[in-house]
């Protein structure tokens, strides 16, 4: 059974334990989360000016929308203020900065009415994040930038927390995805042809859980939760931020949530940095998840084209 915790008093150790049991934590807007979403909103509105970003799809051809969103995403990721605000958020939510490793926060957009469902606005099918070479202890942090509703949310499918799903994660290699998949996102317009882990059997997705919170609110859940993007029928584009963390104790013990059906290769651990000093995950920990990583480390972390990253960032 999935339990929802709202603005809990629980400390990080107990919170992680419950997250690894399938529970979901929801937090009301607070100064640290409001600051991060306000920063994202400023960049979004600058990119779409003079249009309202939530309504821009009504007046822009899809190709122009992609031209705006394509560089907007890495601009947000690599902006120095983004990192400062993410670390403030982790501190505020009680993370152990010496043992918490995080990846860069990403900006997502889900357009309405099928306007754009591929590439930079990919509509995610039912999946577990751990199918994408993430460790079983990965936690997902998700924040809406603007108001949204159930019709533009995402859904948890709790039936499958303890039930394996036949899937194609054995075809997924994270290093190959960094080299090819991410780089091709802006080229995918009518349909997304990139190979991603997907269920290979019919699923019973009801009952589902959709959580709606205000801008600057936060939804925290395990990367092992089966979840999917809800087809957006709200009439507005939804903008959100998400990032991932992993705790050193669970990384070292290969602990965390159940890993029932994960068959992918490679690891995302090369992308994580420690919250206290931005140091990488120790090599001996990485080799627990990939005993023989490629000798050439250059391609293990995705780097966007220089043209879309502002100078000095």
PyMOL commands that set and color helices and strands:
alter all, ss='L'
color gray80, all
select helices_A, chain A and resi 12-19+31-48+56-58+62-78+80-92+119-121+129-132+150-152+158-161+169-171+174-187+248-253+269-271+283-289+298-300+306-308
alter helices_A, ss='H'
color red, helices_A
select strands_A, chain A and resi 4-6+24-27+100-102+106-110+139-144+154-156+209-210+218-222+227-229+238-247+273-274
alter strands_A, ss='S'
color yellow, strands_A
deselect
rebuild
show_as cartoon
